[in-house]
Amino acid sequence: GNSVTQMEGPVTLSEEAFLTINCTYTATGYPSLFWYVQYPGEGLQLLLKATKADDKGSNKGFEATYRKETTSFHLEKGSVQVSDSAVYFCALSRSNAGNMLTFGGGTRLMVKP
Amino acid sequence: DGGITQSPKYLFRKEGQNVTLSCEQNLNHDAMYWYRQDPGQGLRLIYYSQIVNDFQKGDIAEGYSVSREKKESFPLTVTSAQKNPTAFYLCASRGQTEAFFGQGTRLTVV
């Protein structure tokens, strides 16, 4: 079946540090890949997505590249801010599985001033 | 504004009671989903519906029930059979390319 594995948190960084959150997946076929962000007490917001191999999703300084050869979709940001503190979820969906999202366990990011 | 609305934001239930969580969307999406989130954990799929009057069990459907009588609405009932209902519940709807989430309902058993 489909599964998503993320690095466990929390990840604690100082402001302006470089961020990487690893995400790997298991799926047959060609899933779409997503990163969602959850701020405290709120629902999830789509951060970025990629629908095919070698696509790069980007938004608000965050980037992730769909790597089919390594089945990975690592999230990166060159310079984090305190306001980036949140929980980040990697997810995949497959069109022949009802477009259901399968989520990783989430990674909490804490950015200190 | 288009979006997905969950209510209430906080809900308290006594043991042995059924409670219903509301989820409404005005995005004209066919697919809707209910997820459960426990502290420090990821999201687990409870039920999903791809079309009106049809729904399917997800990974942890026991103790829950849903209905999909209208395209806009996908209420979740947490029954007394759910032994550990305290959690954060998230509803989502999905269009062609991405899913949108509500703000969640935090259910606590008292």
Interface residues (C-beta under 8 A of the other chain):
Chain A: S32 F34 Y36 G41 E42 G43 L44 Q45 L46 K49 T51 F89 S93 G98 N99 M100 L101 F103 G104 G105 G106 R108
Chain B: Q6 A31 Y33 Y35 G40 Q41 G42 L43 L45 Y48 Q50 Q56 G58 L90 A92 R94 T97 E98 A99 F100 F101 G102 Q103 G104 R106
